[in-house]
Amino acid sequence: MSNPLIRKLEAAEALTVEDRAVLNALCTASRQVEAKRDIIAQGDTPSDVHLVLDGIACRYKILANGARQIVAVLLPGDFCDLHIALLGEMDHTIGALTPCRIVDIPAATIRDLSHRPRIARALWWATLVDEGTLREWLINNGRREAPQRMAHFFCEMLLRLQAVSLADDKSYDMPFRQYDLADLFALTSVHVNRTLRQLREADLIVLERRQLTIPDVARLMAFCDFDPAYLHLGSQQAPTVG
């Protein structure tokens, strides 16, 4: 598979051959993180920027009662907070939801990348998209009912995975467990199970053997009022909505 970081950044900026070579060199050394293990924990002092090359990670917080709230899902090509080294202490944890391949990038290397204009613009774009996604998640969890909330997330995952060549026109691997979805949407596992059943019975999704298929993507988007504008994918990475 092509480098997911390059695939993602070229949604915003046409990179040169030299730019691609620099980004490929950045990803030569990686480490494996097992599922359910933390990549960096709340309270740690961050020094490196973490890039997901393979697998799915998340940002999360643990409440005083032990409950977990997932506040972002990180896919291949995503940085786990591009400017995290500016902070003296992590205020949240980044963990692996599935087995992940992670690149640890020194903050000085990120500063060096900022001197390459096309890469710098693409990195700023990625940061702004992260902020836009967070705003959409706040609306999703705060204002939509559970079926629409879950459907919206499924639409987002489809487009984000398509952008890095990890989904076809209507299906993708679905590694999230019910307790992960519960922690994403602030629901109980029982409510998650009931919501998934509602979406299946309405023929909005098919979930079999840990693969999610959306029979009619436009219909699911209409059901949850999904507008992909906040992902800013642009014409170069226009998603397939078939």
C-alpha positions as CSV (number, residue, x, y, z in Angstrom):
1,M,0.0,0.0,0.0
2,S,1.2,3.5,-0.7
3,N,2.3,5.7,2.2
4,P,-1.0,6.8,3.9
5,L,0.6,10.0,5.1
6,I,1.3,11.0,1.5
7,R,-2.2,9.9,0.4
8,K,-3.7,12.0,3.1
9,L,-1.6,15.2,2.6
10,E,-2.1,15.2,-1.1
11,A,-5.8,15.7,-0.5
12,A,-4.7,19.3,0.3
13,E,-1.5,19.9,-1.6
14,A,0.2,18.5,-4.7
15,L,3.5,17.3,-3.3
16,T,6.7,17.2,-5.3
17,V,8.8,14.1,-5.9
18,E,11.3,15.4,-3.4
19,D,8.5,16.1,-0.8
20,R,7.3,12.5,-1.2
21,A,10.8,11.2,-0.7
22,V,11.2,13.2,2.5
23,L,7.9,11.8,3.9
24,N,8.7,8.3,2.9
25,A,12.1,8.6,4.7
26,L,10.2,9.8,7.7
27,C,8.3,6.6,7.9
28,T,11.1,4.1,7.6
29,A,11.4,3.4,11.3
30,S,8.3,2.3,13.1
31,R,7.2,0.4,16.2
32,Q,4.3,-2.0,16.8
33,V,1.8,-1.3,19.5
34,E,-0.6,-4.0,20.5
35,A,-4.3,-3.4,20.7
36,K,-5.6,-1.9,24.0
37,R,-2.1,-0.6,24.8
38,D,-1.3,3.1,25.2
39,I,0.9,4.9,22.8
40,I,1.3,7.8,25.2
41,A,-0.6,8.3,28.5
42,Q,-2.1,11.3,30.2
43,G,0.5,12.8,32.5
44,D,3.4,11.8,30.3
45,T,5.8,14.4,29.0
46,P,5.6,14.4,25.2
47,S,8.8,14.8,23.2
48,D,7.9,13.1,19.9
49,V,5.0,13.5,17.5
50,H,3.3,10.1,16.8
51,L,2.1,9.1,13.3
52,V,-0.2,6.2,12.7
53,L,1.0,4.2,9.7
54,D,-1.2,1.1,10.2
55,G,-4.2,0.3,12.5
56,I,-6.6,2.4,14.4
57,A,-5.8,4.5,17.5
58,C,-7.9,6.9,19.5
59,R,-7.6,9.8,21.9
60,Y,-9.5,9.2,25.2
61,K,-10.0,10.4,28.7
62,I,-10.8,8.4,31.8
63,L,-13.4,9.8,34.2
64,A,-13.2,9.6,38.0
65,N,-15.6,6.7,38.0
66,G,-13.4,4.8,35.5
67,A,-15.6,5.4,32.5
68,R,-13.7,6.1,29.2
69,Q,-14.7,8.7,26.6
70,I,-13.2,8.5,23.2
71,V,-12.8,11.9,21.7
72,A,-11.1,11.1,18.4
73,V,-10.3,8.2,16.2
74,L,-6.9,8.2,14.4
75,L,-6.5,6.3,11.1
76,P,-3.5,5.5,9.0
77,G,-1.9,8.8,7.9
78,D,-3.1,10.7,11.0
79,F,-0.8,12.5,13.4
80,C,-1.5,12.1,17.1
81,D,-1.4,15.9,17.7
82,L,1.1,17.6,15.4
83,H,2.2,20.2,17.9
84,I,2.0,18.0,21.1
85,A,5.7,18.6,22.0
86,L,4.8,22.2,22.9
87,L,2.9,20.9,26.0
88,G,4.7,20.1,29.2
89,E,2.3,17.3,30.0
90,M,-0.3,15.1,28.2
91,D,-3.9,16.0,29.2
92,H,-5.3,12.9,27.5
93,T,-4.2,9.4,26.5
94,I,-3.6,8.1,23.0
95,G,-4.2,4.4,22.8
96,A,-4.3,1.6,20.2
97,L,-7.8,0.3,19.4
98,T,-6.3,-2.3,17.1
99,P,-2.7,-3.4,16.6
100,C,-0.9,-0.3,15.3
101,R,2.3,0.6,13.5
102,I,3.5,3.9,14.9
103,V,6.3,6.3,13.8
104,D,7.8,8.5,16.6
105,I,8.9,11.7,15.0
106,P,11.1,14.2,16.9
107,A,9.7,17.7,17.3
108,A,12.8,19.1,15.5
109,T,12.0,17.0,12.5
110,I,8.5,18.4,12.4
111,R,10.0,21.9,12.5
112,D,12.3,21.0,9.6
113,L,9.2,19.9,7.6
114,S,7.7,23.4,8.0
115,H,10.5,24.8,5.8
116,R,9.1,22.8,2.9
117,P,6.2,25.0,1.7
118,R,4.0,22.4,0.2
119,I,4.4,20.0,3.2
120,A,3.9,22.9,5.6
121,R,0.6,23.9,4.0
122,A,-0.6,20.3,4.0
123,L,0.3,19.9,7.7
124,W,-1.6,23.1,8.5
125,W,-4.5,21.7,6.5
126,A,-4.4,18.5,8.5
127,T,-4.5,20.4,11.8
128,L,-7.5,22.4,10.7
129,V,-9.3,19.3,9.6
130,D,-8.7,17.8,13.0
131,E,-10.3,20.8,14.6
132,G,-13.3,20.7,12.2
133,T,-13.8,17.0,12.9
134,L,-13.8,17.7,16.7
135,R,-16.5,20.4,16.2
136,E,-18.6,17.9,14.2
137,W,-18.1,15.3,16.9
138,L,-19.4,17.7,19.5
139,I,-22.5,18.3,17.5
140,N,-22.9,14.7,16.8
141,N,-22.8,13.5,20.4
142,G,-24.6,16.6,21.7
143,R,-27.5,17.0,19.3
144,R,-28.2,13.8,17.3
145,E,-30.2,10.8,18.4
146,A,-28.3,7.5,18.8
147,P,-29.1,6.1,15.3
148,Q,-28.2,9.3,13.5
149,R,-25.1,9.7,15.7
150,M,-23.8,6.2,14.8
151,A,-24.7,6.6,11.1
152,H,-22.8,9.8,11.0
153,F,-19.7,8.2,12.3
154,F,-20.0,5.3,9.8
155,C,-20.2,7.8,7.0
156,E,-17.2,9.7,8.3
157,M,-15.1,6.5,8.6
158,L,-16.0,5.6,5.0
159,L,-14.8,8.9,3.5
160,R,-11.7,9.1,5.7
161,L,-10.7,5.5,4.9
162,Q,-11.4,6.0,1.2
163,A,-9.0,9.0,1.3
164,V,-6.1,6.6,2.2
165,S,-7.2,3.7,0.0
166,L,-8.6,1.6,2.9
167,A,-12.2,1.4,1.8
168,D,-14.0,0.7,-1.4
169,D,-17.1,2.6,-2.6
170,K,-19.4,1.4,0.2
171,S,-17.6,-1.0,2.7
172,Y,-14.6,-1.2,5.0
173,D,-13.2,-3.3,7.9
174,M,-15.1,-2.6,11.1
175,P,-12.8,-3.4,14.0
176,F,-14.7,-1.4,16.7
177,R,-16.1,-3.5,19.5
178,Q,-19.5,-2.6,21.0
179,Y,-17.7,-1.2,24.1
180,D,-15.6,1.0,21.8
181,L,-18.8,2.3,20.1
182,A,-20.3,2.9,23.6
183,D,-17.3,5.0,24.6
184,L,-17.4,6.9,21.3
185,F,-21.1,7.8,21.6
186,A,-21.5,8.0,25.4
187,L,-24.0,5.1,25.3
188,T,-24.4,1.9,27.1
189,S,-23.4,-1.4,25.3
190,V,-27.1,-2.4,25.4
191,H,-28.0,0.9,23.7
192,V,-25.3,0.4,21.1
193,N,-26.6,-3.1,20.3
194,R,-30.1,-1.9,20.0
195,T,-29.0,1.0,17.7
196,L,-27.0,-1.3,15.4
197,R,-30.1,-3.5,15.1
198,Q,-32.2,-0.5,14.2
199,L,-29.8,0.5,11.4
200,R,-29.7,-3.1,10.1
201,E,-33.4,-3.5,10.2
202,A,-33.8,-0.3,8.2
203,D,-31.4,-1.7,5.6
204,L,-29.1,1.2,6.2
205,I,-26.0,-0.9,7.1
206,V,-24.9,-4.5,6.8
207,L,-22.4,-5.7,9.5
208,E,-21.0,-9.2,8.9
209,R,-17.6,-10.7,9.8
210,R,-16.4,-7.4,11.1
211,Q,-17.0,-5.6,7.8
212,L,-19.4,-2.8,7.5
213,T,-21.2,-2.3,4.2
214,I,-23.5,0.7,3.4
215,P,-25.9,-0.5,0.7
216,D,-26.9,3.1,-0.2
217,V,-24.4,5.7,0.9
218,A,-26.5,8.6,-0.2
219,R,-29.4,7.3,1.8
220,L,-27.4,6.8,5.0
221,M,-26.0,10.3,4.6
222,A,-29.5,11.8,4.2
223,F,-30.7,9.8,7.3
224,C,-28.1,11.4,9.5
225,D,-27.8,14.8,7.8
226,F,-24.2,14.1,6.9
227,D,-22.3,16.9,5.2
228,P,-18.7,16.0,4.3
229,A,-17.6,19.6,4.0
230,Y,-15.8,19.5,7.4
231,L,-13.4,16.9,6.1
232,H,-12.2,19.2,3.4
233,L,-11.2,16.3,1.1
234,G,-11.1,18.4,-2.0
235,S,-11.3,17.3,-5.6
236,Q,-8.0,15.3,-5.5
237,Q,-9.5,12.9,-3.0
238,A,-13.1,13.1,-3.9
239,P,-14.8,10.2,-2.1
240,T,-16.9,7.7,-4.0
241,V,-20.5,8.0,-2.9
242,G,-22.3,5.2,-4.8
